[in-house]
Amino acid sequence: MASPSDDELRDALVELKAAHPTLGIPKLHARLRTEFPAWTVSEKRMRKVLATFAPSKDTGTVPPYPSSQLVEGLDIAQWTPRVDVRFFDKKKGKGLVATQKIMTGETIWVEDPFVIAPEWEIYDKQRAGAACSQCTTLFAHPSDVRARCAHCPAAFCNTLCRKRADKTHPLLCSGQNPPSIALLRWMRSKEWLALHALIQCTARLLLSNAAGAAALTADWHVVRSFAALGMEERARYSFRSEPDRETWKTAFEMFCHTFHRPRHEESVNAKLTVEEKKIATILRKPLHAEVENALFDYDTGFLRGLGRMSLNLEAHGGLYTLHSHLNHTCVPNVSVRHLDQRRALARITVKALADIEPGQELLITYVNPAAGYGERRPALEAWGFICQCPRCAEEGRNWKPPEEPEGLGDLASELKAGLGLM
């Protein structure tokens, strides 16, 4: 058997990936062996050649990068007068620029989450009533609990957190919306952060819809502004991911069972409790067609929603309106911190790492800045782009893919990408 040159192998892989865009590395290697039976190519070698690729631009009518839009009527002054939103272009999307000089170490703004899907350790404590179900702050003593849900174990720091939780909690409460129990339990077993975030966003939108058109419009403008790249597009973008369509379908079925009640159901069911009847009324209220499609159409809504969550989740699981505007660099000039850990753990503080001049863009890092080029580059594929910052340009000049054990190097990446966890 013959061993092809790197150029021959690269050309063959380009053709195979174009013909079979959703194949991950193991299946792509199997297809290569089928199409070129005279070649001897190990999976290890194929990975090394793939690592030199930029993502394919041939993705049909869908752009090979996330899409985003501005939040209509966004009042930035509620957070800070020191920055403004700028839309750069369709590929880069929106970002934040300084409107005045910002000095190193200064706090630029503080922000509470639009919704939060916390780390699993905290989530488990929330479900047990040992952490605030709104702001995620841990309770050191039972006496720290100032308010509780009357229908489930959810507990809250204070009456303000209890009131704010009304934007999402009723639809995720085991006592008020029992179908949510199975969905949340399954989500937890999969440790699927993107699904949890989408569940939280959906609960907020449906409860906003119940509150009236103005409330729904305000919340929907925030959600639809988040950068989005569908799950299928994410799979096509990266050679490292295998799309797990069976899991996606299962999630969608449970999601719809929890949130998408048939509009023709009887308004009153004798078997339902008073609270369940209230929830049924909320879920049966018609949605604006755009929101209905974005939540409950499988391909253009649900899968895209999962991708949207994956792209915008902050490291500790929050989705933040202003924070979501921040773009990436491997040499950031701002950082995001959780400083108020005793009273508001989910609250973020955005601080300057360097002096920032008026008109200069505020930039964070999406990945560990201490990591080398070879680690940062594939990690950033989760956001749908190849970083071209000065640091990557310099470090990438002489970079060569490292040796790795055959068949194992990208296992964790494939699992995460397949579930939309990255």
Residue pairs with C-beta under 8 A, 6 or more apart in sequence:
1 38
1 39
1 40
2 38
2 39
2 40
3 39
3 40
3 41
4 12
4 36
4 39
4 41
6 49
9 39
9 41
9 45
9 46
9 49
10 49
10 52
10 53
12 32
12 35
12 36
13 28
13 32
13 46
13 49
13 50
13 53
14 56
16 23
16 28
16 31
16 32
16 35
17 23
17 28
17 56
17 239
18 56
18 58
20 27
20 28
20 31
21 56
21 59
21 235
21 236
22 232
22 235
22 236
22 243
23 31
23 242
24 235
24 239
24 240
24 241
24 242
24 243
24 414
24 418
25 43
25 46
25 47
25 50
25 239
25 240
25 410
25 414
26 43
26 242
26 407
27 242
28 46
28 239
29 41
29 43
29 46
32 39
32 41
32 46
33 39
33 41
42 406
43 406
43 407
44 403
44 404
44 405
44 406
44 407
47 401
47 404
47 409
47 410
48 401
50 239
51 374
51 378
51 401
52 401
53 239
54 386
55 64
55 237
55 238
55 381
55 386
56 64
56 236
57 64
59 233
59 236
59 237
62 230
62 233
63 90
63 91
64 233
64 236
64 237
64 384
65 91
65 229
65 384
65 385
66 93
66 227
66 228
66 229
66 311
66 383
66 384
66 385
67 90
67 93
67 227
67 228
67 229
68 93
68 94
68 225
68 226
68 227
68 228
69 93
69 94
69 224
69 225
70 85
70 87
70 94
70 225
71 85
71 221
71 222
71 225
71 321
72 221
73 218
73 221
74 85
74 221
74 321
76 83
76 84
76 85
76 322
79 109
79 110
79 111
79 322
80 108
80 109
80 322
81 99
81 100
82 98
82 99
82 100
82 102
82 108
82 109
83 96
83 97
83 98
83 99
83 108
83 109
83 362
84 96
84 97
84 99
85 94
85 95
85 96
85 325
86 94
86 95
86 96
86 97
86 361
87 93
87 94
88 94
88 95
92 327
93 227
93 327
94 225
94 325
95 325
95 326
95 327
95 361
95 362
96 322
96 325
96 326
96 361
96 362
97 359
97 360
97 361
97 362
98 356
98 357
98 358
98 359
98 360
98 361
98 362
99 358
100 358
101 355
101 356
101 357
101 358
102 108
102 352
102 355
102 356
103 352
103 355
104 352
104 353
104 354
104 355
105 351
105 352
106 351
106 352
107 349
107 350
107 351
108 334
108 350
108 351
108 352
108 362
109 322
109 349
109 350
110 347
110 348
110 349
110 350
111 320
111 321
111 322
111 323
111 347
111 348
111 350
112 135
112 320
112 344
112 346
112 347
113 314
113 318
113 319
113 320
113 346
113 347
113 348
114 201
114 204
114 222
114 223
114 318
114 319
114 320
114 321
115 168
115 197
115 200
115 201
115 203
115 204
115 318
115 319
116 136
116 200
116 317
116 318
116 319
116 346
117 123
117 193
117 196
117 197
117 199
117 200
117 309
117 313
117 317
117 318
117 319
118 126
118 136
118 316
118 317
118 318
118 346
119 316
119 317
120 188
120 191
122 131
122 136
122 138
122 345
123 188
123 196
124 188
125 131
125 138
126 132
126 133
126 136
126 154
127 153
127 154
128 153
129 145
129 148
129 153
129 154
129 155
130 138
130 139
130 155
131 137
131 138
131 139
131 155
132 138
132 139
132 155
132 156
132 157
132 161
132 345
133 149
133 154
133 155
133 156
133 161
133 165
133 169
134 156
134 157
134 161
134 162
134 164
134 165
134 169
135 157
135 161
135 343
135 344
135 345
135 346
135 347
136 345
136 346
137 157
137 341
137 342
137 343
137 344
137 345
137 346
138 345
139 145
139 155
144 157
145 155
145 156
145 157
146 156
146 157
146 158
146 159
146 162
147 155
147 156
147 157
147 158
147 159
147 161
147 162
148 154
148 155
148 156
149 155
149 156
149 162
149 165
149 169
149 173
149 175
150 175
151 173
151 174
151 175
151 176
151 275
152 173
152 174
152 175
152 176
154 165
154 169
154 173
156 162
156 165
157 343
166 207
167 203
167 204
167 207
167 208
168 200
168 203
168 204
168 207
169 203
170 176
170 177
170 203
170 207
170 278
170 279
170 282
171 177
171 180
171 202
171 203
171 206
171 207
171 258
171 259
171 279
171 282
171 283
172 180
172 184
172 199
172 200
172 203
173 180
174 180
174 181
175 273
175 275
176 275
176 276
176 278
176 279
177 258
177 276
177 279
178 276
179 257
179 258
180 258
182 254
182 257
182 258
183 199
183 254
183 255
183 257
183 258
184 199
186 250
186 251
186 254
187 195
187 196
187 199
187 251
190 247
190 419
191 421
192 251
192 419
192 420
192 421
193 309
193 310
193 313
193 317
193 421
194 306
194 307
194 309
194 310
194 313
194 419
194 420
194 421
195 251
195 255
195 306
195 309
195 420
196 317
197 309
197 313
197 317
197 319
198 255
198 302
198 305
198 306
198 308
198 309
199 255
199 258
200 319
201 223
201 305
201 309
201 319
202 255
202 259
202 295
202 305
203 259
204 219
205 216
205 219
205 220
205 223
205 291
205 295
206 259
206 282
206 283
206 287
207 282
208 215
208 216
208 218
208 219
208 220
209 215
209 216
209 282
209 285
209 287
209 288
209 291
210 281
210 282
210 285
216 287
216 288
216 291
220 288
220 290
220 291
222 321
223 294
223 308
224 290
224 294
225 324
226 308
226 309
226 311
226 312
226 319
226 324
227 308
227 311
227 312
227 324
228 304
228 305
228 307
228 308
228 311
229 237
229 304
229 307
229 308
229 311
229 384
230 299
230 300
230 303
230 304
230 306
230 307
231 243
231 248
231 303
231 304
231 306
231 307
231 420
232 243
232 299
232 303
233 307
233 384
234 241
234 307
234 310
234 382
234 384
234 417
234 420
235 241
235 242
235 243
235 417
235 418
237 381
237 384
238 378
238 381
238 382
238 417
240 378
240 381
240 410
240 413
240 414
240 417
241 413
241 414
241 417
241 418
242 414
242 417
242 418
243 418
244 418
244 419
247 418
247 419
248 302
248 303
248 306
249 298
251 302
251 306
252 298
252 302
255 302
256 296
259 283
259 295
259 296
260 283
260 295
260 296
261 280
261 283
261 284
262 284
263 284
263 286
265 280
265 284
267 280
267 281
267 284
268 277
269 277
269 280
272 280
286 292
287 295
293 300
293 301
294 300
294 301
294 304
294 305
295 301
295 302
295 305
296 302
306 420
307 420
309 319
309 420
310 382
310 420
310 421
310 422
311 382
311 383
311 384
312 319
312 324
313 319
314 320
314 323
314 336
314 348
315 336
316 338
316 346
318 346
318 348
320 348
323 336
323 348
323 350
326 334
326 336
326 362
326 363
326 364
327 361
327 363
327 364
328 363
328 364
328 365
328 366
328 367
328 380
328 383
328 387
328 389
329 363
329 364
329 365
329 387
329 389
329 391
330 365
330 367
330 369
330 376
330 387
330 389
330 391
330 392
331 363
331 365
331 369
331 389
331 390
331 391
332 353
332 363
332 364
332 365
332 369
333 352
333 353
333 354
333 356
333 360
333 362
333 363
334 350
334 351
334 352
334 353
334 356
334 362
334 363
334 364
335 350
335 351
335 353
335 364
336 348
336 349
336 350
336 364
337 348
337 349
337 350
337 351
338 345
338 346
338 347
338 348
338 349
339 347
339 349
340 347
340 349
350 362
356 362
366 379
366 380
366 383
367 375
367 376
367 379
367 380
368 375
368 376
368 379
371 379
372 395
373 392
373 395
373 396
373 399
374 399
374 401
374 402
376 387
376 392
377 386
377 387
377 392
377 396
378 410
378 413
379 422
380 386
380 387
382 416
382 417
382 422
413 422
415 421
416 422
